Amino acid sequence: MNLRRKFRDLLAAPGLLLVPGAYDGLSARIIEEQGFQAIVAGGYAAAGSLLGQPDTGQSNMRDFADHYGRICSAVDIPVYADGDTGFGGVNNVRQTVKAFEKAGVAALFFTDQVFPSRCGYLPGKQVIPLEQMLAKVKAALDARTDEAMMICARTDVFALEGEDEAIRRCRAFMEAGADMAKPQGIDTPEGIGRVLRHVPGPFVATLSQAAGPNHLDAEQLEALGVHAATLPSLTLFAAARAVREVLGKIKQTRSVASVQDRLIALDDYYRVVRLDEQLAREESYDRDAASLTQKF
């Protein structure tokens, strides 16, 4: 099945879809190996893994398109990608949608923050006027060539002007034709309930480490009627802690043996990176070439 249509079907299916975040191709492979049905690839994790920096808008559209393309190529499940602000005005949004579509993403979202943006959980955000964002939504929809690719418009106005304005903007995004609308920061049961009542389309919750440790759990979100929940930075934080602890132990003991039990087994690693598939492909090509050579 087309992965873009699959993502739409997953959001429409009963129950809560859990969508872990990938920060590179290897983490994406591990998410798929563990049986998850979709991946989110966000700017927060990209800035951390690629640059070792916080997410304050310092990467460009081409950096993200290339990064997401590698993640999409690594797996056979849908990837939901962060389109930042669309990286500028309506013409930039058009370029973003075309580049992300070519990269293979199943869906993308972009925000109404001013450019450059910053992580939605950091202070100092500003948003553009609603009219400008609606123009960008129209540009995004016009730019895609595969209508199965979902376009989500996100607003970060909640932290600045409150819940009513966030819901108003989301309703306007849906009226403009967006497939989903996301009111970033509305994460209480009461707030989510209001959004579900007043904003059409799927509701995708965000369970980010950048928001702190207090999250609604999956059962609570499912009971509210939430369609999906992304965990955009969970694997990044898990990897960062694991690497730091292993290196700290090595520094202390100067012994690889002291950390062996904290490392993935070699056979498991080769299974994740699909070594057997690559070797089988090489052998197949070599056999075909040898057979062809014998004819000359």
N, C-alpha and C positions, 0 to 999 in steps of 0.2 A: 504493500500500500504506500502511496505517496505520504512522506513523513509529515507534510503540512496538513493534509487531511486527517492523518492519524492524530495529530495534536488537537485539532478541533474535536475529534471524536472523544479523545481522552477527557477534555474539559466538559463535554456534554454528558459523559457517563455518570451513573450514580456514584456517590461516595466522594471522598477527598483524594485528589491526586497529589502525592508528595513529589516535589521536583528539586533534588539537590543541585547545588551549584558546582560547576567545573571551572578550575582556574587554568587548565591546560589539557592537552590530549590524553595524558596518562590518567589524570583524575577523572576525565570523562569516561575512559575505558573502565575504570574501577566502578563508577556509578552504574554503568550498563551491566557489568559483570554481577553486581549485587542485586540485579533484578528490577531496578527502577525503570520506569517507562518513558521518562523525559528528563531533560537537563535544562537548567538555566545557566547562562553565561553572563556575568555582570561586570560592570565597570570597576566596582570596588575590588573584586578578586583579580581582575586583569591588571589594575594599577599596582596591586600588591605583588603579584607574581612576576610581572614583566619588568617593573621598575623598582620594586622595593619601596614604594611610596604610597601615601594615602591618596584617596580618590578625591582630588580637587580639580579635575578637569584638564589635566596636563597631557593627556593622550589625544591623538587625532583620529579622524574617521578611518583612515587607511590602516593605522595600527590595529584598530578594533576589527575591521573587516578581515585582515589577515589572521588575527588571533582566533576569531570565531570560525574562520574557514578551516583552520587546523583542528579545532575541536569537532566541527561537523564531520570532517573527513575521518576522524578516529572512531566514530560510533555509527550505529544503525538505528538510533532512536532520535526523536525530535529535539532540537535545541531552540530554546527561547532566549533571545539575546537582547542585551541592553544597548539601545541606540542613543543614549545620552540625551542631548537636546535636538538631535538631528544635525548637530555641529554647525548651526548657523541659521540662516533664513530658509525660505521655501526652496530655493535652488540647491542649497546644501542638503536639505531633507530629501529631495529627489535623488541626489547622488548617494546618500546613505542607504536609502531603501534599495536602490539598484545594486549597490555593492554588497549589502548584506544578503540580498536574495541570491546573488551569484555565489556568495560564500556558502550557501546551503541552509541558512537558518529557517526554521519552521514558522517562527513568529518573532516579532520584535516590539519593543516599547520605547517611547521617547517621552521626555518630560517638558513641562512648560517653564522650566527654569531659564534664566538668562544664560547666555553662553559666554565663558565656560561655566559649566555647572559644577556642583560638588555633591558628595554623598548626601542623600536625603536626610540622614540622621545627624549631619554636622550643622553647626550654626553658620549664619552668614548667607543663607540662600535668598535669592530674589526670583520673582516670576515675571514673565512677560504678560502684556494685556491679553485677555481672552480672545479678542479678535485676531491677534497675531497667531495664537496657538491654533485656532480653527483653520486659518489659512495653511498652516503647516500640516494639519491633519489631512486637508484636501490634497495637498501636494504629495503626501506620502501615499495616499490611496491611488492617486493618479499615476505614480511612478512604478508601482508594482506591476509585474506582468503575469504573475501567478496569483489569482484571486484567492487561492487556498491559504496563502501566507497571511497570518493574522497580524493586524496592526493594532497595537494597544497605545492609547494616549494616556499619559500619567500626569497628574497635577501634584505639585509640591506646595500648594497654597495653604494646606491645612495648618502648617506650623506658623504661618504668617497671619492668616485671616480667619481660621477656624473651619469647623465642620460644614456649616451651611454653604460657604463659598466653594469648598472642595466638592461637595455634591452638585452644586450648580454647574461647576465647570465640567464635571464628569457627564452630566446629562447633556450638556452642549456638545461634548466630544462625540457621544453616541449619536446625537442628532445629525452631526456632520458626517457620519458614516463609519466611525471607528468600530472595530470588531469588539474591543474591550476598552474600558476606562478604569484607571487605577487611582484612587485617592490615597496617595502615599501618607503614611502616618496614622491613618484611622485604623486602630487595631484593638479597640475595646469591644466587648460583646455588644454593647449598646450602639456604638458607632457602626460596626459592621452590619448590624441589623438594619440600621437606617439606610445604609448604602444598598443593601440587598433589596429593600423595599422601593427605593426611589431611582436606582440606576439600573437600566436593563443590561443584559449581557453577563458573562461570567465574572465572578469575583475571585481574584487571586490574591491571597494573603502573603505577606512577606515576613519570614522568620529569620531576621538577620542578626548576626552577632554585633553589628554596629548599633543595634537598638538596645543593647544590654541583655541581661540574662532572663528577664521576665517575659515569657511568651505564653500565649494560649497554646495548649497542646492540640494534637491532631484531632482527638475525639471532640474537644470543645468546638473547634472550627467546623468539623463535619456536622455536628449537631446544629450549628447556626445556619447551615446551608451553603458554606463556602465551597467553591468548586475545586480549588487547588491551593497549595501553599508552597512557596519557594523557600529554599534554604541556601541563599546565594553565596554566603561566605563560610559555611560550616566546614567544608573540606579544606579551605585555605587555612582556617584557624587550627584544624586538627593536624594538618601537615606541618605548620609552623611550630607547634608545640612539640610534635614528635621529633622533628629535625633538631630543634634546640636541645631537647633532653638527651638525645643520642650523642650529639657532639659534646655536650657538657660532661657526659659520662666518659667519653673517649679522652677528653682533656684531663680528666681526673685520674683515670686508670692507665691510660696509654695502651689499652688492650681492646682489640676488635672483639675478642671473645666475650668481653663483659657486656656487649650490647647485642650479641647475636640473636638473643631471644626477642629483640624488639624489631628485627628486620624481616621483611617479607621473604619467604623461602624462594630460592632461585627458580624452582619449577613453577611456583605460583606466579612469579614475575613474568616468566616466559609465556605462561598461559594468558596473562593479561595483555601483553604486547603482541600476542598471536605469532610467536616465532614459528610454530609448526605450520601455520598457513603460509608464511613467507617461504619456508624451506620447500614445502610441497609445490608451491607455484614455480620456484626456481627449477625444481626437478622436472616439472611438466614442460616448461619451456625448453629445457635442455633436451628432453626426449624428442619433442617435436622438431627441434633443430637438427638433431642427429638423424632422424628419420628422413627429413628433407634433404640433408647432405648426401645421403646414400643414393639419391636419384641423379646425382651429377658426377 
